[in-house]
Amino acid sequence: MRIIYHRAVHVIAWIGPDDQYTQKAFGLNETIVAKTVHADGNFKADAGTIWSHHLMERMGLSRFPSSEWEALAKLFERPYFRGLWVVQELVVFSGATTWCGPFSVRWAHIEYIAKLIIASDWLRALQEVYGVKVRPSFVQTIGTCKLYFHETQGGPGMGLANLLISTRRFQATDPRDKVIALIGLTKDAGNPIADLYEHTTRHLIAADQSLLLLLDVEDISYRQIHGLPSWVPDYSVWQRSSILGFPFGHSKYSAGGETSVSVRWTPRSPSLMVDGICHDEINPVSTNSLDNSPIAQTFLLQCLELAGPLLRKGSISMDAIWRTLIGNTGGGHTPSAREISIPFPKLPLAAERPQPSLSEDAREQR
């Protein structure tokens, strides 16, 4: 959302349909701006000024109290100004226009009036006459956030902690939005999105008592959100491939049978701990990389050739290499295709006999 508002040509702050107060409120708003914003520093007001008919007339403003001031007070009672999601749009885009029904005024003017009412202590008079629901302080907070946001664009950015404290009075229907709605305004050293993805994945694994979600983890080269633990999918990108392979309706990894999943997370660490039974150990079979041929049998021959010395020494078992190869060379199918499993029993016999390295031509022939 931050990028959208940053690139926007125009932003409209729709504060709701108009009522009997709107036209007078916007009219007084523009009058105050016109009479005070170009006062060359000579404009001075305090809590007593608003009560003086003489001083108000001198400044070209309506007497207080009046229907115009009541309308302005009603303007600052509108729930729009208390909504947390509006903070981002009004902070990032500095030239928004405020619309209420068919009437409009620059957002900067609404912001100016809010600051003036608070700085001059006219707010005390407005609340005394029209009630405590008159709250221009919400608009002032948005203006303060906007000031800091644009000052720190080239630096460390706004701290999320300060934003959370400043906007605690703002309202959001979903409590999670109290954080999510502010993420676009911060360049905090932390990573709220990564934290959110991690907590979501933790909840799903614990609630479903299943590790199938690990199949949704993509290769790191596809990730856009940095700082994610290796077991957390990046939900912001399309999953082109899976490190563990897609299940396609089959239970590809089910050596544990119906054993319940036992997982835990270490304190102050993103590590996922899974309890299991040690069946075998994986040993390195070669320092050479393999050319993963699309022909399954050729690939198996390459693996067996490299593993031959270890097989003969008894360092690894044929059962272990069989399970490893069948589990990872299924061509996207689970269980592995029949053409892989049928010829495999014949291959150990060849692997157990010393034989010269396969040439490229021999590999192609096989």
C-alpha positions as CSV (number, residue, x, y, z in Angstrom):
1,M,0.0,0.0,0.0
2,R,2.9,2.4,0.7
3,I,4.1,2.1,-2.9
4,I,0.6,2.7,-4.2
5,Y,0.1,5.9,-2.3
6,H,3.6,7.0,-3.0
7,R,3.0,6.7,-6.8
8,A,-0.5,8.0,-6.7
9,V,-1.4,11.1,-8.7
10,H,-4.3,12.0,-6.4
11,V,-5.7,10.7,-3.1
12,I,-9.2,11.4,-1.9
13,A,-10.0,11.2,1.8
14,W,-13.7,10.4,1.8
15,I,-14.9,11.2,5.3
16,G,-18.5,10.2,4.7
17,P,-21.8,11.7,3.4
18,D,-22.5,15.3,4.1
19,D,-25.0,16.5,6.7
20,Q,-26.4,19.8,7.9
21,Y,-23.0,20.8,9.3
22,T,-20.7,20.1,6.4
23,Q,-21.0,23.2,4.2
24,K,-20.6,25.6,7.2
25,A,-17.7,23.5,8.6
26,F,-15.7,23.6,5.4
27,G,-16.6,27.3,5.0
28,L,-15.3,28.2,8.4
29,N,-12.3,26.0,7.8
30,E,-11.3,27.9,4.7
31,T,-12.0,31.3,6.3
32,I,-9.6,30.5,9.3
33,V,-6.9,29.4,6.9
34,A,-7.3,32.5,4.8
35,K,-7.2,34.8,7.8
36,T,-4.4,33.2,9.7
37,V,-2.0,31.3,7.5
38,H,-0.6,34.5,5.9
39,A,-0.6,36.6,9.0
40,D,3.2,37.1,8.9
41,G,3.6,35.8,12.4
42,N,1.3,38.5,13.8
43,F,-1.5,36.0,14.5
44,K,-1.6,35.2,18.2
45,A,-4.5,33.5,20.0
46,D,-5.0,31.9,23.3
47,A,-7.9,30.3,25.2
48,G,-9.5,33.7,25.9
49,T,-9.4,34.9,22.4
50,I,-12.2,32.7,21.1
51,W,-14.6,34.1,23.7
52,S,-13.9,37.7,22.7
53,H,-16.4,38.9,20.1
54,H,-14.3,41.9,19.4
55,L,-11.1,40.0,18.8
56,M,-12.8,37.4,16.6
57,E,-14.4,40.1,14.5
58,R,-11.0,41.8,14.2
59,M,-9.6,38.6,12.8
60,G,-12.5,38.3,10.4
61,L,-13.9,35.1,12.1
62,S,-17.4,34.3,13.3
63,R,-18.3,34.9,16.9
64,F,-18.1,32.0,19.3
65,P,-20.3,30.2,20.0
66,S,-22.3,30.1,16.7
67,S,-23.6,27.6,14.2
68,E,-20.4,27.8,12.2
69,W,-18.3,26.8,15.2
70,E,-20.7,24.1,16.0
71,A,-20.4,22.7,12.5
72,L,-16.6,22.8,12.8
73,A,-16.8,20.9,16.1
74,K,-19.1,18.3,14.5
75,L,-16.5,17.8,11.7
76,F,-13.9,16.7,14.2
77,E,-16.3,14.2,15.7
78,R,-16.4,12.1,12.5
79,P,-15.2,8.5,13.0
80,Y,-13.1,8.7,9.8
81,F,-10.3,10.6,11.6
82,R,-10.0,7.8,14.2
83,G,-9.6,5.0,11.8
84,L,-6.1,3.5,11.8
85,W,-6.0,2.5,8.1
86,V,-6.4,6.1,7.0
87,V,-3.1,7.1,8.7
88,Q,-1.0,5.4,5.9
89,E,-2.7,7.0,3.0
90,L,-2.6,10.5,4.5
91,V,1.0,10.2,5.7
92,V,2.5,8.9,2.5
93,F,0.6,11.1,0.1
94,S,1.0,14.7,1.2
95,G,-1.5,16.4,-1.2
96,A,-4.8,14.5,-0.4
97,T,-8.2,16.2,-0.9
98,T,-10.9,15.8,1.7
99,W,-14.4,15.1,0.4
100,C,-17.7,15.0,2.3
101,G,-20.6,14.6,0.0
102,P,-20.3,17.2,-2.8
103,F,-18.0,19.4,-0.7
104,S,-14.2,19.3,-0.7
105,V,-11.3,21.0,1.0
106,R,-7.6,20.3,1.0
107,W,-6.5,17.8,3.7
108,A,-3.6,20.1,4.6
109,H,-6.2,22.7,5.6
110,I,-8.0,20.3,7.9
111,E,-4.6,19.4,9.4
112,Y,-3.8,23.1,9.9
113,I,-7.0,23.9,11.7
114,A,-6.6,20.9,14.0
115,K,-3.2,22.1,15.0
116,L,-4.4,25.7,15.4
117,I,-7.3,24.7,17.7
118,I,-5.0,22.6,19.9
119,A,-2.1,25.2,20.0
120,S,-4.3,28.1,20.8
121,D,-6.2,26.1,23.4
122,W,-9.5,26.8,21.6
123,L,-10.2,23.1,22.0
124,R,-11.1,23.7,25.6
125,A,-13.9,26.1,24.6
126,L,-15.1,23.8,21.9
127,Q,-15.3,20.8,24.2
128,E,-16.9,22.9,26.9
129,V,-19.7,24.0,24.6
130,Y,-20.1,21.1,22.2
131,G,-18.8,18.1,24.2
132,V,-15.7,16.1,24.7
133,K,-16.2,14.1,21.4
134,V,-14.6,17.0,19.6
135,R,-11.1,15.5,19.0
136,P,-8.9,17.2,16.5
137,S,-5.9,15.5,18.2
138,F,-6.3,12.5,15.8
139,V,-5.7,14.8,12.8
140,Q,-2.8,16.3,14.6
141,T,-1.2,12.9,15.2
142,I,-1.5,12.1,11.5
143,G,0.2,15.3,10.7
144,T,3.1,14.6,13.1
145,C,3.5,11.1,11.7
146,K,3.6,12.7,8.2
147,L,6.3,15.1,9.3
148,Y,8.6,12.4,10.7
149,F,7.9,10.1,7.7
150,H,9.1,12.6,5.1
151,E,12.0,13.7,7.2
152,T,13.3,10.1,7.5
153,Q,12.7,8.9,4.0
154,G,16.5,8.8,3.2
155,G,17.5,7.6,6.7
156,P,16.6,4.9,9.2
157,G,12.9,5.6,8.9
158,M,10.2,5.7,11.5
159,G,10.4,3.3,14.4
160,L,7.6,0.8,14.6
161,A,7.5,1.1,18.4
162,N,7.0,4.9,18.2
163,L,4.3,4.4,15.6
164,L,2.5,1.9,17.8
165,I,2.6,4.2,20.8
166,S,1.5,7.3,18.8
167,T,-1.5,5.6,17.2
168,R,-2.8,3.5,20.1
169,R,-6.0,5.6,20.3
170,F,-6.8,4.9,16.7
171,Q,-9.4,2.2,15.9
172,A,-9.3,-0.9,13.8
173,T,-12.0,-3.6,13.5
174,D,-9.4,-6.4,13.5
175,P,-6.9,-6.1,16.4
176,R,-4.1,-7.4,14.1
177,D,-4.5,-4.3,11.9
178,K,-3.1,-2.3,14.8
179,V,0.3,-3.5,13.6
180,I,-0.3,-4.5,10.0
181,A,-1.7,-1.0,9.1
182,L,1.5,0.6,10.1
183,I,4.1,-1.7,8.5
184,G,4.2,0.4,5.3
185,L,5.4,3.5,7.3
186,T,8.4,2.0,9.0
187,K,11.9,0.9,8.0
188,D,12.3,-0.6,11.4
189,A,15.3,-2.9,12.0
190,G,12.8,-5.6,12.7
191,N,10.8,-7.4,10.0
192,P,7.1,-7.4,10.9
193,I,6.1,-9.3,7.7
194,A,8.6,-12.0,8.3
195,D,7.5,-12.3,12.0
196,L,3.8,-12.4,10.8
197,Y,4.6,-15.2,8.3
198,E,6.6,-17.1,11.0
199,H,3.8,-16.9,13.6
200,T,1.2,-17.9,11.1
201,T,3.2,-21.0,10.0
202,R,3.8,-21.9,13.6
203,H,0.1,-21.7,14.4
204,L,-0.9,-23.8,11.3
205,I,1.7,-26.6,12.1
206,A,0.6,-26.8,15.7
207,A,-3.1,-26.6,15.0
208,D,-3.1,-29.1,12.2
209,Q,-0.5,-31.4,13.8
210,S,1.0,-31.8,10.4
211,L,4.3,-30.9,8.6
212,L,2.7,-30.9,5.1
213,L,3.1,-27.1,5.1
214,L,6.9,-27.7,4.7
215,L,6.1,-28.8,1.1
216,D,5.1,-25.2,0.4
217,V,8.6,-23.8,1.1
218,E,10.1,-22.5,-2.1
219,D,13.8,-22.2,-3.1
220,I,15.5,-19.2,-1.5
221,S,16.1,-17.7,-4.9
222,Y,12.4,-17.1,-5.4
223,R,11.9,-15.3,-2.0
224,Q,11.0,-11.6,-1.7
225,I,10.7,-11.4,2.0
226,H,14.1,-11.6,3.7
227,G,14.7,-12.9,7.2
228,L,12.3,-15.8,6.9
229,P,13.3,-19.1,8.7
230,S,14.0,-21.9,6.2
231,W,10.8,-23.7,7.2
232,V,8.5,-20.8,6.6
233,P,7.0,-20.3,3.2
234,D,7.1,-16.9,1.6
235,Y,3.4,-16.4,1.0
236,S,4.0,-13.2,-1.0
237,V,5.3,-15.1,-4.1
238,W,4.0,-17.8,-6.4
239,Q,5.5,-21.2,-5.7
240,R,7.1,-22.3,-8.9
241,S,8.7,-25.4,-7.3
242,S,9.0,-27.2,-4.0
243,I,12.3,-28.2,-2.3
244,L,10.6,-31.4,-1.0
245,G,8.3,-31.9,-4.0
246,F,4.6,-31.5,-4.2
247,P,2.5,-34.3,-2.6
248,F,-0.2,-34.5,-5.4
249,G,-2.6,-36.2,-3.0
250,H,-0.1,-38.9,-1.9
251,S,1.7,-39.1,1.4
252,K,5.3,-38.9,0.1
253,Y,6.9,-38.6,3.5
254,S,5.1,-41.1,5.8
255,A,7.9,-43.2,7.3
256,G,6.4,-42.4,10.7
257,G,3.0,-43.9,9.8
258,E,0.3,-42.6,12.1
259,T,2.8,-41.3,14.7
260,S,1.6,-37.9,15.9
261,V,3.7,-34.9,15.0
262,S,5.9,-33.6,17.8
263,V,7.3,-30.1,17.2
264,R,8.6,-27.3,19.3
265,W,10.4,-24.0,18.8
266,T,13.5,-23.0,20.8
267,P,13.2,-19.8,22.9
268,R,14.4,-16.7,21.2
269,S,15.3,-18.7,18.1
270,P,13.5,-19.2,14.8
271,S,14.6,-22.9,14.7
272,L,11.9,-25.6,14.3
273,M,12.6,-28.7,16.3
274,V,10.9,-31.9,15.2
275,D,11.1,-35.2,17.2
276,G,11.8,-38.3,15.2
277,I,13.5,-41.7,15.2
278,C,17.0,-42.0,13.7
279,H,16.7,-44.7,11.0
280,D,20.0,-44.1,9.2
281,E,22.7,-41.5,8.5
282,I,23.4,-39.7,5.2
283,N,27.0,-40.0,4.1
284,P,28.7,-38.1,1.4
285,V,29.2,-40.3,-1.6
286,S,31.2,-38.0,-3.8
287,T,32.6,-34.5,-4.2
288,N,31.5,-34.4,-7.8
289,S,28.3,-32.9,-8.9
290,L,25.8,-35.0,-10.8
291,D,24.2,-34.2,-14.1
292,N,20.5,-34.8,-13.2
293,S,19.5,-36.5,-16.5
294,P,15.8,-36.5,-17.2
295,I,16.1,-40.2,-17.9
296,A,15.6,-41.8,-14.5
297,Q,17.6,-44.9,-15.1
298,T,20.6,-43.0,-16.3
299,F,20.6,-40.8,-13.2
300,L,20.4,-43.9,-11.0
301,L,23.4,-45.4,-12.7
302,Q,25.4,-42.2,-12.1
303,C,24.5,-42.3,-8.4
304,L,25.4,-46.0,-8.1
305,E,28.7,-45.5,-9.9
306,L,29.7,-42.8,-7.4
307,A,28.4,-44.8,-4.4
308,G,30.1,-48.1,-5.6
309,P,33.2,-47.8,-3.4
310,L,31.2,-47.1,-0.3
311,L,28.8,-49.9,-1.1
312,R,31.7,-52.4,-1.4
313,K,33.2,-51.2,1.9
314,G,29.9,-51.5,3.6
315,S,30.0,-47.7,4.6
316,I,26.4,-47.4,3.3
317,S,23.7,-49.9,2.8
318,M,21.9,-50.6,-0.5
319,D,18.6,-50.2,1.3
320,A,19.5,-46.7,2.3
321,I,20.6,-45.6,-1.2
322,W,17.5,-47.3,-2.7
323,R,15.1,-45.4,-0.5
324,T,17.0,-42.1,-1.0
325,L,17.0,-42.4,-4.8
326,I,13.4,-43.6,-5.1
327,G,12.2,-40.8,-2.8
328,N,13.9,-38.1,-4.8
329,T,13.8,-39.4,-8.4
330,G,10.1,-39.8,-9.1
331,G,9.8,-37.3,-11.9
332,G,7.2,-35.4,-10.0
333,H,5.1,-38.6,-9.3
334,T,4.5,-40.2,-5.9
335,P,5.0,-43.1,-5.6
336,S,7.8,-43.3,-8.0
337,A,7.1,-44.4,-11.6
338,R,7.1,-48.1,-12.3
339,E,9.9,-47.8,-14.9
340,I,12.2,-46.7,-12.0
341,S,11.4,-49.5,-9.6
342,I,11.5,-52.5,-12.0
343,P,15.1,-52.3,-13.2
344,F,16.5,-51.2,-9.8
345,P,17.1,-54.7,-8.4
346,K,19.5,-55.4,-11.3
347,L,21.6,-52.3,-10.6
348,P,23.2,-53.3,-7.3
349,L,24.8,-56.2,-9.0
350,A,26.5,-53.9,-11.4
351,A,27.5,-51.5,-8.6
352,E,29.0,-54.3,-6.5
353,R,31.5,-55.2,-9.2
354,P,34.4,-52.9,-9.9
355,Q,33.9,-51.3,-13.3
356,P,35.5,-48.4,-15.2
357,S,34.1,-45.0,-15.0
358,L,31.2,-44.4,-17.4
359,S,32.1,-42.3,-20.4
360,E,29.8,-39.8,-21.8
361,D,29.0,-42.1,-24.8
362,A,28.3,-45.0,-22.5
363,R,26.0,-42.9,-20.4
364,E,24.1,-41.8,-23.4
365,Q,23.7,-45.4,-24.6
366,R,22.4,-46.5,-21.3
